[in-house]
Structures are given as structure tokens and as C-alpha cells.
Amino acid sequence: MTIQQVDVLLVGGGVMSATLGTLLKRLDPSLTMAMVERLDHVAHESTDGWNNAGTGHAGYCELNYTPQGDNGVEIERALTINANFEISLQLWSTLVGDGGLPQPSNFINTTPHLSFVWGEDNVAFLRERYEKLSAHHLFRDMEFSDDPDVLRQWMPLVMEGRDANEKVAATRVHYGADVDFGSLTRNMVSQLEQSDNFDLILNYEVDSFKKLDDGWLIELDSMKGEKPRIVQAKFVFLGAGGGALPLLQASGIPEADGYGGFPVSGQWLVCKDPEIVQQHHAKVYGKAAIGAPPMSVPHLDTRIINGEPALLFGPFAGFTMRFLKKGSKLDLLKSVSPSNLLPMMSVGINNMDLTKYLINEVRQSHSERVASLRQYFPSCNDSDWSLAQAGQRVQIIKKDAEGKGKLEFGTELVASEDGSIAALLGASPGASVAAQAMIEVLEKCFADKMAQGWDKELKKLIPSYGQSLVDDATLLESVRKQTLETLQLG
């Protein structure tokens, strides 16, 4: 059997693999690369427009990024996420400028980001959050109001039919973004395909790994009954969303020991009625229900997917055994191993309330889901909304200091000691910070190349690279002005 030899094998046809492939191709056009995707086209799992929130996660509206701590509202995570999203904006801006991406409206559109709360305690929380965030240069354009007349201008549907005596408040950043990550990814992969030394392999999945002295030997099985393929790669990136965990386990690297996964499904209520859709132009995020995972923060969103506008409300989380939307019901069971059995059992025992919450979410009726929507759109009609399936997410389970388990809701890069293989695990904030996540791959797995000049080339793609947008207000002002203009935001 012929062995295909490449410098880089990208496993998974989503935004992470597409971003890493784009960066590598810009840093060294001579690299040979292949991307393998188990479905018949790219960006059809977690990256698909209907399978994620489409929010350009910048910490503007997501209240779970600013938890209430012992010393009040904590803003550190929001600052980090905001700075990381700015890195993605810089990369996309550069690609738009040199023809590597199409007109911005093909994948990103201005959609104000709002946080909305009701009740005296929640209003006090939001006011404190606003005061702390707006004092930092990353959030200095944030607005706050508890004036119902102002809020009716910001979000008419949310205020329509609401009790006039109810205490409400909202914050807004007018240049927030809705991102069609599916369109973005397809455009990046299309650009990669124009290179003679890039090969897109569809309808194949990884069957086995074999470690070599200089890389990996990967056997690929056809999803269509075709002959298997074998790829020899010096570097392998596992960017397969929920599927990255079992692939990482199959690689056998010691760094994978102890990791497990907690899968969560999702659903949206969707409205496509033009008369309703045109009355709302914002992403309005609220506070998560008690016991809900962070990915279940409710929000009423303007979405533009494949050029079609719609309103989405949700997500409604649920319990699942699958790691991928088009995966197997045995995914969770197959992921259990001697190294992660104790952490997974520990998380299962200590998170029974979360499991019950997810199961109850699945059992909700349409009228019960619409009742949740009425907290954000009081005058909505059941018949205007239909249920759609969102994507699967696999939250990280890892060993804690006592060797037991803890559930993580962020993302984490796991790489072998020799830097020959890396995997991205977890979900939130996901696609929005793909550029920063893939920079971490470059720094960890291509450290010698970075020291030999890639760092200078990377700075041409991302002007703030190597500097802190959290600490440098002047730098932030410069790059944000450029990206907002180029991407036509605000």
C-alpha cells in the first residue's frame, strides 16, 4: 500500500485545523500538509453555523466569564478572552486585506453584544461588572443602562410586553460580532486547497497510530467502503472537536493519561419569520440557571448563517453519550480507560445535580422551552419557533491534586513531550479564540522554527504578537481601529 508522506497531518475539518493550516502555510509555504475529515465536507460538526453560538466571544456579554467571587465580580477571565478574540480579529483582518478571505460580510457581521438581567440583586451585579470592566481599556466602549426607554431602543423585542415595574438593566458593546464559523472555515480550507502541497481527504477517519522515530504512521479507514489509506506525518494535530479525546487516547502518549470527557448536547429554538427577525439585531445574554453548565447561558441571538438571517434562543443543554453530533452512542463508554476511570467516576459522583439538570432539559416540552424564551421575548408566540439540534460539546475531565477528578469548562492543549502530536480538548470559548489556541500549538510544537524566524513572520499576520493587549492600551487602540475598519464592524 502506498504511504503518503507529509510534514503536517490535520485531523478534523473544523476551524481549529483550518486556522493552524493557514498559519503554517503562511509561515512556510513549502510545508506539505493533509487534512482528514470523516464527513463528506469540512466544517460540518462543531464549526457548522447551526452547531455553535456564532458569538464572537469577547467577554462583552457572557456573564459566566465574570463570576461573583469573594471580592466581588472577577473580570480576569473576561480580559483574557477579549484579548484573545482580538488576536483572531487581527488574523482575519490580515487575510481579508491580502485576499486570503472574502469580503467580511461573508463570515462576520456587526451584532451588538448585550448582557440583560432583571431583579434588584442581578441589576446590582451587572452594575458592578460594568464599572469594573469599563474601567479597563479593553472594555472602555461598554455602555450601561437601567432606563427602560433606552433598553427599548437597544432590544425592542426583549422589552415588549415586560412588566413596567420590573427592575431591569443591560450593558452593550455596539461593535460585537456574529461569526459564521462554518463559512470562515470553508473559505480558509478553499485557500489551502489552491496549494499543490495540500491534500484534503474527505470521508476518512483515523483508525490507528504508530509512533516513528520521526513522526507518526497513521492508518485511515474509509467511511464509504473505499480502500484504507496510510499517511506518514512529522507532526499531527488532533482538532476533531469532541472526537479529539478518543484520538488522543489512541495515540498512546503518556500526556493523555487521566483525561476523560463529559459530553453535553444542545438544542436551539429558531425563528425565521422576517417580520420578527428584523425587529431584533443583537446578541442578548442573560444569567445561567442554577446548576446549568456554562455553555447553557441563555441568549437571544441575531444569526446570519450562509447569508440567511434568523433568531436563535438557547441553547437547551442535554445529556448524551455521543462525542460528536454524528458520532456513536458508545463514544462515552469507549473513552473509559484504567488511567481515567477514577477521575471520571469522581466527576460523575460529584456532579449528579448537573446530570439531572441535563436529563430534565432533554425532557422539556416545546411549551416549556418557549416559557424560558418569554423571559427574553415576553410577547413571543409558540408557533413562530421550531426546535433545531445544536452541536455536541465534550467538557474536559482531568485529575485533580488528589488524583481524583474535576470537570473543566475551558479548552486545553495537550501535546507530546517531543512536540510531534498535539490535541485541543474542551469547548468554551472555542472557535472565537482559534488564532491564539493555534499560536500555542506553534510555540509548543514548533519552538525551534519560531526561534528561527517564524515569530517575525507571525507578527506580520498578527501585529500584536508577542505583546500584551491586556497591559498595553495604546497597542490595543491601534490594532482594534484597524480590525474594526477592515472587518466592517461597528
C-alpha positions as CSV (number, residue, x, y, z in Angstrom):
1,M,0.0,0.0,0.0
2,T,1.3,3.5,-0.9
3,I,2.3,5.6,2.0
4,Q,1.5,9.3,1.7
5,Q,4.3,11.4,3.3
6,V,3.5,14.9,4.7
7,D,5.1,17.3,7.1
8,V,1.7,18.0,8.8
9,L,-1.5,16.0,9.2
10,L,-4.5,17.9,10.4
11,V,-7.2,15.6,11.8
12,G,-10.7,17.2,11.7
13,G,-12.0,19.7,9.1
14,G,-13.1,22.4,11.6
15,V,-12.0,25.9,12.4
16,M,-9.0,24.9,14.6
17,S,-7.4,22.7,11.9
18,A,-8.2,25.3,9.2
19,T,-6.6,28.1,11.3
20,L,-3.5,26.0,12.1
21,G,-3.1,25.0,8.5
22,T,-3.5,28.7,7.4
23,L,-0.8,29.9,9.8
24,L,1.6,27.1,8.9
25,K,1.1,27.7,5.2
26,R,1.8,31.4,5.6
27,L,4.9,30.8,7.8
28,D,6.4,28.1,5.5
29,P,4.7,27.7,2.1
30,S,6.9,24.7,1.3
31,L,5.3,22.5,4.0
32,T,3.3,19.5,2.8
33,M,0.0,19.1,4.6
34,A,-3.0,16.9,4.5
35,M,-6.4,17.4,6.3
36,V,-8.5,14.4,7.0
37,E,-12.3,14.8,7.7
38,R,-14.7,11.9,8.4
39,L,-17.6,13.6,6.8
40,D,-18.1,14.5,3.2
41,H,-17.3,18.2,3.6
42,V,-15.5,20.4,6.1
43,A,-17.0,22.5,8.9
44,H,-20.0,20.3,9.4
45,E,-19.6,19.3,13.1
46,S,-18.8,21.8,15.9
47,T,-17.8,24.5,13.4
48,D,-21.1,24.4,11.5
49,G,-23.1,27.6,11.8
50,W,-26.0,25.8,13.4
51,N,-23.9,23.9,15.8
52,N,-22.4,26.8,17.8
53,A,-23.5,30.2,19.2
54,G,-21.9,32.2,16.4
55,T,-20.9,34.8,19.0
56,G,-17.5,36.4,18.6
57,H,-16.7,35.5,22.2
58,A,-15.0,38.7,23.6
59,G,-16.4,38.7,27.2
60,Y,-18.7,41.6,26.3
61,C,-21.9,39.9,27.1
62,E,-21.1,36.4,28.6
63,L,-21.8,36.8,32.3
64,N,-20.2,33.4,33.1
65,Y,-16.8,34.9,32.2
66,T,-17.2,37.3,35.2
67,P,-18.2,35.2,38.2
68,Q,-19.1,36.6,41.6
69,G,-16.1,35.9,43.9
70,D,-15.3,36.7,47.5
71,N,-14.1,40.2,46.4
72,G,-17.0,40.9,44.1
73,V,-17.1,40.5,40.4
74,E,-14.0,38.9,38.9
75,I,-13.0,40.2,35.5
76,E,-9.7,38.5,34.8
77,R,-11.0,35.7,32.5
78,A,-13.1,38.3,30.5
79,L,-9.9,40.3,29.9
80,T,-8.0,37.3,28.7
81,I,-10.8,36.1,26.4
82,N,-11.3,39.7,25.0
83,A,-7.5,40.0,24.2
84,N,-7.5,36.5,22.6
85,F,-10.5,37.4,20.4
86,E,-8.7,40.5,19.3
87,I,-5.9,38.1,18.0
88,S,-8.5,36.3,15.9
89,L,-9.8,39.6,14.5
90,Q,-6.2,40.6,13.6
91,L,-5.6,37.4,11.7
92,W,-8.9,37.6,9.8
93,S,-8.3,41.2,9.1
94,T,-4.9,40.4,7.5
95,L,-6.4,37.6,5.5
96,V,-9.2,39.9,4.2
97,G,-6.6,42.5,3.3
98,D,-4.5,40.2,1.2
99,G,-7.2,38.2,-0.4
100,G,-6.9,35.1,1.9
101,L,-10.6,35.6,2.9
102,P,-13.5,37.1,1.0
103,Q,-15.5,40.2,1.9
104,P,-16.1,40.3,5.7
105,S,-19.9,40.1,5.4
106,N,-19.4,36.5,4.1
107,F,-18.4,35.4,7.6
108,I,-18.6,38.2,10.1
109,N,-21.3,40.9,10.8
110,T,-21.8,43.6,13.3
111,T,-24.2,42.4,16.0
112,P,-24.2,44.4,19.3
113,H,-23.4,42.3,22.4
114,L,-25.7,42.9,25.3
115,S,-26.0,41.5,28.8
116,F,-29.5,41.7,30.2
117,V,-30.7,41.0,33.8
118,W,-33.8,41.6,35.9
119,G,-34.3,41.7,39.7
120,E,-32.6,44.0,42.2
121,D,-29.6,41.7,43.0
122,N,-28.9,41.0,39.4
123,V,-29.0,44.6,38.5
124,A,-26.5,45.4,41.2
125,F,-24.3,42.6,39.9
126,L,-24.4,43.9,36.4
127,R,-23.7,47.5,37.5
128,E,-20.6,46.3,39.4
129,R,-19.5,44.2,36.4
130,Y,-19.9,47.3,34.1
131,E,-17.9,49.5,36.5
132,K,-15.0,47.1,36.7
133,L,-14.9,46.2,33.1
134,S,-15.4,49.7,31.6
135,A,-12.5,51.0,33.7
136,H,-10.2,48.8,31.6
137,H,-9.2,49.9,28.1
138,L,-10.4,46.6,26.6
139,F,-13.9,47.4,27.6
140,R,-14.0,51.2,27.7
141,D,-16.7,51.4,25.0
142,M,-19.2,49.4,27.1
143,E,-22.5,51.2,27.9
144,F,-24.8,50.6,30.8
145,S,-28.4,51.5,31.3
146,D,-31.3,50.7,33.6
147,D,-33.6,53.1,31.8
148,P,-36.5,51.2,30.1
149,D,-36.7,53.7,27.3
150,V,-33.0,53.2,26.4
151,L,-33.4,49.4,26.7
152,R,-36.3,49.5,24.3
153,Q,-34.1,51.2,21.7
154,W,-31.3,48.6,22.3
155,M,-33.6,45.5,22.2
156,P,-37.3,46.1,21.4
157,L,-38.4,42.5,21.5
158,V,-36.9,41.9,24.9
159,M,-38.7,44.9,26.4
160,E,-42.0,44.4,24.5
161,G,-44.8,43.4,27.0
162,R,-42.5,43.4,30.0
163,D,-43.8,44.5,33.5
164,A,-43.1,48.2,33.8
165,N,-42.3,47.9,37.5
166,E,-39.7,45.2,37.0
167,K,-36.1,46.3,37.7
168,V,-34.0,45.6,34.6
169,A,-30.6,46.6,33.3
170,A,-28.3,45.9,30.4
171,T,-24.9,46.6,29.1
172,R,-24.0,47.0,25.4
173,V,-20.9,47.0,23.2
174,H,-22.1,48.2,19.8
175,Y,-19.3,46.6,17.7
176,G,-19.9,43.0,18.9
177,A,-19.8,40.4,16.2
178,D,-21.8,37.4,14.8
179,V,-19.4,35.0,13.2
180,D,-20.4,32.2,10.7
181,F,-17.5,30.0,11.7
182,G,-18.6,27.4,9.1
183,S,-18.3,29.9,6.2
184,L,-15.0,31.2,7.7
185,T,-13.6,27.7,7.8
186,R,-14.7,26.7,4.3
187,N,-13.1,29.8,2.9
188,M,-9.8,29.1,4.7
189,V,-9.8,25.5,3.5
190,S,-10.6,26.6,0.0
191,Q,-7.5,28.8,0.1
192,L,-5.4,25.9,1.4
193,E,-6.6,23.7,-1.5
194,Q,-5.2,26.1,-4.0
195,S,-1.7,25.0,-2.9
196,D,-0.1,22.0,-4.7
197,N,1.2,20.6,-1.4
198,F,-2.1,20.4,0.4
199,D,-4.4,17.4,0.3
200,L,-8.0,17.4,1.6
201,I,-9.0,13.8,2.5
202,L,-12.8,13.5,2.9
203,N,-14.9,10.6,4.1
204,Y,-12.0,9.0,6.0
205,E,-11.3,8.7,9.8
206,V,-8.2,7.8,11.8
207,D,-8.1,4.1,12.6
208,S,-4.7,3.7,14.3
209,F,-1.5,5.5,15.3
210,K,2.1,4.1,15.2
211,K,5.0,6.2,16.7
212,L,8.0,6.5,14.5
213,D,11.5,8.0,15.1
214,D,10.5,11.0,13.1
215,G,6.7,11.4,13.4
216,W,3.7,9.1,13.1
217,L,2.3,6.5,10.8
218,I,-1.5,6.9,10.6
219,E,-3.9,4.5,9.1
220,L,-7.1,6.0,7.8
221,D,-10.4,4.0,7.3
222,S,-12.9,5.0,4.6
223,M,-16.4,5.9,5.7
224,K,-17.6,4.9,2.2
225,G,-16.0,1.4,2.0
226,E,-13.0,2.5,0.0
227,K,-9.5,1.2,0.5
228,P,-7.7,2.3,3.7
229,R,-5.0,4.9,3.3
230,I,-1.8,5.4,5.2
231,V,-0.2,8.7,6.0
232,Q,3.3,9.3,7.4
233,A,3.5,12.7,9.1
234,K,6.2,14.5,11.0
235,F,3.5,16.4,13.0
236,V,-0.1,15.5,13.8
237,F,-2.8,17.9,15.1
238,L,-6.0,16.5,16.5
239,G,-8.5,19.2,16.0
240,A,-11.6,17.0,15.9
241,G,-13.8,18.7,18.4
242,G,-15.3,16.1,20.7
243,G,-13.5,13.4,18.7
244,A,-10.1,14.7,19.8
245,L,-10.2,12.9,23.1
246,P,-10.5,9.3,21.9
247,L,-7.9,10.1,19.2
248,L,-5.5,11.5,21.8
249,Q,-6.1,8.3,23.9
250,A,-5.4,6.1,20.9
251,S,-2.1,7.8,20.3
252,G,-0.8,6.3,23.5
253,I,1.3,9.3,24.6
254,P,1.7,9.5,28.4
255,E,0.5,13.1,28.4
256,A,-3.1,11.8,27.6
257,D,-3.3,9.7,30.8
258,G,-6.0,10.7,33.2
259,Y,-8.1,12.8,30.7
260,G,-11.7,12.0,30.2
261,G,-14.7,13.7,28.7
262,F,-18.2,14.7,29.8
263,P,-20.4,15.1,26.7
264,V,-23.2,17.7,26.5
265,S,-25.7,18.1,23.7
266,G,-27.6,21.2,22.7
267,Q,-30.7,22.5,21.0
268,W,-32.0,25.9,19.8
269,L,-35.4,27.5,19.3
270,V,-35.3,29.1,15.9
271,C,-37.4,31.7,14.3
272,K,-37.1,32.7,10.6
273,D,-40.1,34.9,10.2
274,P,-38.8,38.0,8.6
275,E,-41.2,40.3,10.4
276,I,-39.9,39.1,13.7
277,V,-36.3,38.7,12.8
278,Q,-35.9,42.3,11.5
279,Q,-37.1,43.7,14.9
280,H,-34.1,42.3,16.8
281,H,-30.5,43.0,16.0
282,A,-28.3,41.9,18.9
283,K,-27.0,39.1,21.0
284,V,-28.6,39.3,24.3
285,Y,-27.1,37.1,27.0
286,G,-28.6,36.5,30.5
287,K,-27.6,34.6,33.6
288,A,-27.4,30.8,33.5
289,A,-29.9,28.8,35.6
290,I,-28.6,27.3,38.8
291,G,-26.9,24.0,38.1
292,A,-26.5,24.7,34.4
293,P,-23.1,24.2,32.6
294,P,-21.5,27.5,31.4
295,M,-22.3,26.6,27.8
296,S,-26.0,26.8,28.6
297,V,-26.1,30.6,29.3
298,P,-29.4,31.6,27.7
299,H,-29.2,34.1,24.9
300,L,-31.5,35.6,22.2
301,D,-29.4,36.0,19.1
302,T,-29.4,37.5,15.7
303,R,-27.7,35.0,13.5
304,I,-26.6,35.1,9.8
305,I,-25.8,31.6,8.6
306,N,-24.9,31.1,5.0
307,G,-26.3,34.5,4.3
308,E,-29.7,33.8,5.9
309,P,-30.8,35.8,8.9
310,A,-32.6,34.1,11.8
311,L,-33.2,34.4,15.5
312,L,-32.0,31.7,17.8
313,F,-32.7,31.2,21.5
314,G,-31.0,28.8,23.8
315,P,-29.1,26.6,24.0
316,F,-31.0,24.0,25.8
317,A,-28.4,21.5,27.0
318,G,-29.0,17.8,27.3
319,F,-27.3,14.6,28.4
320,T,-25.7,12.5,25.6
321,M,-23.4,9.5,25.2
322,R,-22.0,10.8,21.9
323,F,-18.8,12.8,21.5
324,L,-19.8,14.1,18.0
325,K,-23.2,15.1,16.6
326,K,-22.7,12.3,14.0
327,G,-20.9,10.1,16.5
328,S,-21.7,6.8,18.2
329,K,-23.8,6.2,21.3
330,L,-20.8,4.2,22.6
331,D,-18.4,7.1,22.5
332,L,-18.5,7.8,26.2
333,L,-18.1,4.1,27.2
334,K,-15.2,3.6,24.8
335,S,-13.4,6.6,26.3
336,V,-13.1,5.0,29.7
337,S,-9.7,3.6,30.4
338,P,-7.7,2.5,33.5
339,S,-5.9,5.9,33.6
340,N,-9.1,7.9,33.7
341,L,-11.6,5.6,35.4
342,L,-11.1,7.2,38.9
343,P,-11.4,10.8,37.6
344,M,-14.5,10.0,35.6
345,M,-16.2,8.2,38.4
346,S,-15.3,11.0,40.8
347,V,-16.8,13.6,38.5
348,G,-19.9,11.5,37.9
349,I,-20.5,11.2,41.7
350,N,-19.8,14.8,42.4
351,N,-21.9,16.2,39.6
352,M,-25.2,14.3,39.9
353,D,-27.1,17.6,40.0
354,L,-25.6,18.6,36.7
355,T,-26.5,15.2,35.2
356,K,-30.1,15.5,36.5
357,Y,-30.3,19.1,35.1
358,L,-29.2,17.9,31.6
359,I,-31.7,15.0,31.6
360,N,-34.5,17.3,32.6
361,E,-33.5,19.7,29.8
362,V,-34.0,16.9,27.3
363,R,-37.4,16.1,28.6
364,Q,-38.8,19.6,28.3
365,S,-41.8,20.1,26.0
366,H,-42.0,22.8,23.3
367,S,-44.2,25.0,25.5
368,E,-41.8,24.7,28.4
369,R,-38.9,25.8,26.2
370,V,-40.9,28.7,24.9
371,A,-41.7,29.7,28.5
372,S,-37.9,30.1,29.0
373,L,-37.8,32.2,25.8
374,R,-40.5,34.5,27.2
375,Q,-38.1,35.7,29.9
376,Y,-36.3,37.4,26.9
377,F,-39.2,37.9,24.5
378,P,-42.4,38.2,26.6
379,S,-44.8,38.5,23.7
380,C,-43.5,35.6,21.6
381,N,-45.8,33.0,20.1
382,D,-45.1,29.3,20.3
383,S,-46.0,28.7,16.7
384,D,-43.2,31.1,15.4
385,W,-40.5,28.9,16.9
386,S,-39.2,25.5,16.0
387,L,-36.6,23.2,17.6
388,A,-33.2,22.6,15.9
389,Q,-30.3,20.5,17.0
390,A,-27.1,22.3,18.0
391,G,-23.6,20.7,18.3
392,Q,-22.1,18.3,20.8
393,R,-19.5,19.5,23.3
394,V,-17.2,17.4,25.4
395,Q,-16.1,19.1,28.6
396,I,-12.7,18.1,30.0
397,I,-12.3,15.7,32.9
398,K,-8.8,15.6,34.4
399,K,-7.1,14.5,37.6
400,D,-7.0,16.9,40.5
401,A,-4.3,17.3,43.1
402,E,-5.7,14.3,45.0
403,G,-5.7,12.1,41.9
404,K,-9.5,12.2,41.7
405,G,-11.3,14.1,39.0
406,K,-12.5,17.6,38.2
407,L,-14.7,18.9,35.5
408,E,-13.3,21.8,33.4
409,F,-15.3,24.0,31.1
410,G,-12.5,25.7,29.2
411,T,-10.1,24.5,26.5
412,E,-6.7,22.8,27.0
413,L,-3.9,22.0,24.7
414,V,-2.3,18.5,25.2
415,A,1.0,17.8,23.4
416,S,3.6,15.1,23.5
417,E,7.0,15.9,25.0
418,D,8.7,15.8,21.6
419,G,6.1,18.1,20.1
420,S,5.2,15.6,17.3
421,I,1.5,15.4,18.2
422,A,-1.0,17.9,19.8
423,A,-4.7,17.9,20.6
424,L,-7.1,20.6,21.6
425,L,-9.7,19.5,24.2
426,G,-12.7,21.2,25.6
427,A,-15.2,23.7,24.2
428,S,-15.6,27.3,25.6
429,P,-14.8,29.9,24.2
430,G,-13.7,27.7,21.3
431,A,-13.7,28.9,17.8
432,S,-13.5,32.6,18.7
433,V,-10.0,32.2,20.1
434,A,-8.8,29.7,17.5
435,A,-5.9,32.0,16.5
436,Q,-4.5,32.2,20.0
437,A,-5.0,28.5,20.6
438,M,-3.1,27.6,17.4
439,I,-0.3,30.1,18.3
440,E,0.1,28.0,21.4
441,V,0.5,24.9,19.2
442,L,3.2,26.7,17.2
443,E,5.0,27.8,20.3
444,K,4.9,24.4,21.9
445,C,5.4,22.1,18.9
446,F,7.5,24.3,16.6
447,A,9.6,26.1,19.1
448,D,12.8,25.8,17.0
449,K,11.0,27.2,13.9
450,M,9.6,30.1,15.9
451,A,13.0,31.0,17.2
452,Q,14.4,30.8,13.6
453,G,12.2,33.5,12.2
454,W,8.6,32.3,12.3
455,D,7.9,34.7,15.1
456,K,8.7,37.6,12.9
457,E,6.5,36.3,10.1
458,L,3.7,35.7,12.6
459,K,3.9,39.3,13.7
460,K,3.1,40.3,10.1
461,L,-0.1,38.3,10.3
462,I,-0.9,39.3,13.9
463,P,0.6,42.8,14.7
464,S,0.2,42.4,18.5
465,Y,2.0,39.1,18.6
466,G,4.5,39.0,21.5
467,Q,2.9,41.9,23.3
468,S,0.0,42.1,25.8
469,L,-3.2,43.8,24.8
470,V,-4.3,43.5,28.4
471,D,-1.4,45.7,29.5
472,D,-0.9,48.0,26.5
473,A,-3.7,50.4,25.9
474,T,-2.0,52.2,23.0
475,L,-1.4,48.9,21.2
476,L,-5.0,47.8,21.7
477,E,-6.3,51.1,20.3
478,S,-4.1,50.8,17.2
479,V,-5.0,47.2,16.3
480,R,-8.7,47.5,17.2
481,K,-9.1,50.5,15.0
482,Q,-7.5,48.6,12.1
483,T,-9.6,45.4,12.6
484,L,-12.9,47.2,13.1
485,E,-12.3,49.1,9.8
486,T,-11.1,46.1,7.8
487,L,-13.8,43.8,9.0
488,Q,-16.5,46.5,8.7
489,L,-17.6,46.2,12.4
490,G,-19.3,48.9,14.3
